[in-house]
Amino acid sequence: MSDSILVVNAGSSSIKFKLFRIVGADLVPLLSGGMNGIGAAPALTVKDGSGAVLETRRFAAGEIPDGLAAQHHLADWFTRHRAGESIVAVGHRVVHGGPDFSAPVLVDDAVLRTLETFIPLAPLHQLGNLDPIRVLRQRRPDLPQIACFDTAFHRGHPELSDRFALPRSLYDEGLRRYGFHGLSYEYVAGRLRDLSPETADGRVVVAHLGSGASLCALKEGRSEETTMGFTALDGLPMGTRCGALDPGAVLHLIEQKGMTPSEVGHMLYHESGLLGLSGLSSDVRTLLASDRAEAGMAVAFFCRRVAQAADALAVTLGGLDAFVFTAGIGENAPEIRRRIIADLGLTGLILSNDANCSGVARLDAAGSRAQIWVIPTDEERMIARHTLRLLGQTAAGSSA
């Protein structure tokens, strides 16, 4: 049997997975897929390593009512279909590592209890991230599970980048800017080094633009500052999340509008962002295709905020050598890239329209003061690498 690593990325209504075969120090993708629409209109898709569809199936809502049922269904699927593969470890994306975890860690009871305390800091993600760990610990207590954190890549920030203008005692208690999307930024930083080592050693702003969105300032491949802060609400406007917001607005909603904290939280996480601005959709593709003024305003708002945030991060870096787009919108929406670079005109970035629409990696035109790149992210491969490395360390430690 071939040894393999399973990567699980679970949320509140979806579970994504990717299976990698271990070939020496390399990782070869075997399967990818997941289940979306859990609790509403569940659908399973499984693809092979080349992207060819192996299975699709739709379920009635009652068949997969929640994440727990989905996790057991996927575990049963692997038991039936992957008899030729021996899964030797599972790597999990866990959004929040809090102040305690600055690197991937082997999950045990104490680690799991600590991670549960961070659920209020990432309510859309953390609980869903941890549920598959619990299920697998019940079904396969002998199977090593590795938690890989979206916050870990940012833990080397200087205090200047991590502080809020709040009393020191709160910072010491853990109220600080953690940052997220770290697994994506770590992968993109490595790919940029493969593509252009000199650029990777410079001053780079990476834009992870998807349903969740943030920017990260990199210097010599390390995170210096990022737009997300204590929670994944901060920074850029997102699909349904508000992004940066005057805290007085939250006080107004509670004190003057009579909303409960729970109601405010639901609005900020689920009813704001592009959806709230447009009143139409959280999907950029839908907004770009619409002729409604509200849709156009939402897109313009998003692009301007990305450009403004990029300028602010360039101040942190003391200049800009490259700007990198990644994630769903960043990789697949040339019009959004065009508008963001246009809004960044004062920085001297010049986009090649031909390159922007052609699928190449480098997009800057002659005369641009900084390079412009599109680099597809691969958080699952990053998780698999961390899992393989930690698995090797565990094995070495047990044999010593």
N, C-alpha and C positions, 0 to 999 in steps of 0.2 A: 504494500500500500504506500502511496505517496503522501508525504507529510505536507500539510497545508495550514495556512492561517486564515481565519475568518475575521472580517472586519464588519462591525455593526454600527450603524449610525441611525439611532432611533429618536423620533420626536413624538409630539402629542398625537398626531394622526397619521404618521407614516413611519415605516422602517425601511432603511436601505441597507444592503449588504454587498460585500464583495469577497470572493474567495480567491486566494493566491496560493499557488504551489511553490514550495521552497525548493529552489534549484541552486545548491551551493549558497552563495551570498546574494543570489538574485531572487526576485519574486515575479512569477509569471501569472497573469490573471487568468482564472479559469471560468468564473461565473460572476455575474453581477445582477442586481435586480432589487426588488423590494415590493412592499405593499403600501399603497396609498389609499386615502379615503376611509381609513379605519373608523368604524362606527356609523358611517353614512352610506357610501357606495364603494366598498372595498374592492380593490383590483390588484392582482398579483402579476408581476412581469419578471421573467427570468431570461437572461441572455448569456451566451457563451463568451469566451475570452475575446473573440473577434467582434462582438456586438450583435451577432445573429440571435434572433428571438428563439428561445427554446420552449417557452410556455407562457401563455397568458390566460388568466382566469378571472372572472368577475363573480363576486359573492353578493348574496342578499345581506342587508345591514345586520340582520339578526344572526347570521353565521359568524361574523367577526365583529362583535359588539364593542370591543375595546382593545387597547394595546396588549393586554395580557393574553387574550385569545389569539391575536395576531402572532405574538412571539411563540406561543406553543404550536401554532400551525406551521410556522417557518421551521421550527426545530424538527417537527415531524417530517416536513418536506425533505430536509437534509438527511434525516435518518433513512428515508426511503430511496433517495436518488443519488447519494454520494457514497456508495459502498466502497468505491475504489480510492477514496481519499480519507486520510487520517488527519482530522483537525487537531493540531497539537496545542493551539492557543487561540484565544479570541481577543481582538483589540477593539476597544469601544471609544467612540468620540464622546467625551463628557465636556459639556460647555464650560462649566465653572469649577476651577480648582481652588478658588479662594486664596487666602494668604498662605495656606499650608503646602500646596503642591506646585513646584516649579518645574517638574519633569514627569514623564509617564511613570506609573507605579503599578505594581502587582496588587490586585484587589484582595483584601482580606476583610474580616468583620469590622475591624477598627477603621479601615479606610472607607468602607461603605457607610458606616455611621457618620463619619465626618462629611462625606460628600452629600449626605442627606440634609445636613444643616445649611447647605448652600441653595436648596430648592427655592427659597423666597427671592434669591438674587437673580435667578433665571427661570421664572415659572413656566415659560413656554417650552423650555428644553430639558432642564435638569432631571425632572421626574421621569420623563420619557427616556432619557439617556440611561438612567439607573435601573429601570424595570427589566430590561433584557439581562442585565447582570444577575439580578435576583433569580430570574427564571432559570438561567444556565447553572447557577450555583445549586439550585434544587435538583436539576436533571443530571448535571455532570459536575459534582463537587470536586472531582479530581482535575478538572480542566483549568489550566491557568488562564486568568482573565486580566487584561492590561487596560487601565484607564488612561487615555491620552487627552490632554486638556487644551481647550481653545484659549485659555488664559496663560498657559505656561510660557509661550514664546515671548510674551511681554513682561515677564517677571524681572528682567534685568534692567528695567527702566530706572533712570535717576529719579530721586524723590521729586524733583521739580516737575517731572512729567506725570507723576502718580497722585499728587496732592489735589484736593479741593481746598478752596479758601474757607475752611471750617476749622474749629478748634482741633488742636493737635491730638487731644485725647481720642477723638473719633477716628483719626488716621491710625493711631496705635491699636485701636480695636478692630481695624480692618475696613473702615469706610474710606476707600481709595479707588483710583482709576485702574481697573484690571485690564480692560481691553479684551477683545474676542477675535474670532476668525484666525487665531494664531496658527492652527495646523495648515490652513491655506497659505498664510504668509510665509511660513517656514518652507513649504514646498516650492512656492514661487521664487523665493530667495535662492533656493538651491538650483532651480532650473535656469534662472538668470545667470547664475555663476557658470553653468554649463554653456550657455549661449554666448555670454560676453563677460568674462572674468573681470575685466577692468571696470565695466559698468557696475557690476555687483559690488565692487569695493568702493563705489562712490555714494552719492546722495540720491536716494530713490524713494519715490512715493508710489505705493501699490494701492490700487482701488479694487477692493473686493465688492463687486456690485451684483447683488442678487436680490431675492426676496428679503434677506437681511443684507445690510450694506455697511461698509466702513472703509476707512483709509488707514494706512500705516506708513510711517516714516522709517525708512531703513538707512542705516549708515554702516558700511562694511558688512552688510547682510544681517545686521542685528536691529531689532526693534528699538527705536528711540522714543516714539510717541504714537498714539493711535486715537481715532475719533470716538470710539466707544469707551465708556467709563466704568462705573460701578455695576451697571447692568447693561443688557443688550438693547436698552431703549435709547441710549444716548447717541449723539453724533448726527449722522445723515438721516434724512427721511427715508423710510423703507416701504415695503409693500403695504403693511398695515400698522407699522410702528411709527411713532411721531418723530423720533430723532430729538435733537437738542430743543429744549423748551424752557422758557422762563419759569423757574420754580414758583413764582408768584401766581402763574396761571393755575397750577395744581391747587394752591391754597384757595384761589377764587372759586374753583369748581367745588371744593369741599365746603368752604365757609359761606359762600354767597349762593351757589346753585343747589346746595344741599345734597350733593352726591356723596355716597359713601366711598371710602378708600377702594373697596373692591370694584365699585362701578367705575371709578376713575381709572383704575388699573386696567380693567377690561377695555375701556375706550382707547387708552394709550397704546395697548398692545394689539388690539384686534380691529379697531375702527378708524385708525388714523393713517398717517403716511400717505401714499399715493391713493389709497382707497378713500380716505377722508377728504383729501384735496379735490379729487375728481368727482366723488359721488358715483363713480362708475365701476372702477376695477382697480385691483392692486397690481395687475399685470401690465408691464410696459408695452408689450405687443398690442394689447387691446387699446391702450391709450394712444399709441402712435397711429393706429388705424382709424381712430375716431375723429370726426370733424367737430365735436363739441368743444366749446371754449374752455370748459372746466378740465377736459382731458389735456388740452394743450398747455394750460397753466400748470397742471400737476407735473408734466414732463419738464417744463421750463424751470419750475421750482426745484425739482430734483437735480437737474444739471447745474444750476447756479450754486446750490449748496455743496455739491461735490467739488466744483471749482474753487469756491471760497475756502473749503476745508483743505484742499490741496495747497493753496497759497499759504495758509497758516502753518502747515507742516513743513513747507519749504523754509519758513522762518526758523523753525526748530533745527533744520538741517544746515542752515546757513547757505542755502542755494539748492539747485535742482539739476541733477545730471540725467535722470530718466524718470518717466512716468509710465506705470504698467497697469493695464486693465486685466482683470481676471473675473472668474465666476460667471453665472448665467447671463446677466445683462452685459457685463464687461466683455465677455467673449463673443457674444452673439448679436449684439445690437449696434451695427455701424453708425446709425443715426444718433444714438445716445453718445457714442464716442466722439462723433463730429461736434456735437453741441457742447460737450464738456470742454474739449480742446479750444473751441471758439471762445467760450467763456474764460478760458485761461490765457487769452491773447496777450495780456500784459506781461506774462512770464516769458514770452518769446517762443512758445511751442508752435510749430507749424506741422499740420497733419497732411500727409499725402492722401488725397481722396482716392486715388487708384489703389494704393496699398490698403487703405481702410476697408475697401470693398472686395479685396481679392483673397483674403484668408491667410496672408503671410504674417509672420511674427512681428516684424519691425515696420512701424507706420510713419515715422517722421520723414518730412520732406527736406530738401536741401535748404540750408539756412536756419533750421530749427536750433534753438539754443540748448535743447535737451532732447534726448532720445524718447521715442514713444513705442511701447511694446504691447502686444497681446500675448499673454502666457496662460494657457489653460491650467487650471488648478487640479490637483488630485489629492484631496484630503485622505481618501481611503488608502492610497499607496503610502502616504506619510505615516498613517497609523500602523500599517502593516510593517513598515521599516522599524518603527519604534518597538513594536511588539516582538519582532524577530531579534532585535538587539537585546531587549530586556530578557527574553527567553534564553538567549545565549548566556547572559550574565548569571541568570538563575541557575542554569545547568552547570556553569563553571563553579559557582559558589557551592552547589550541593556535592560536587565531586572533589572539592578541595579538602 
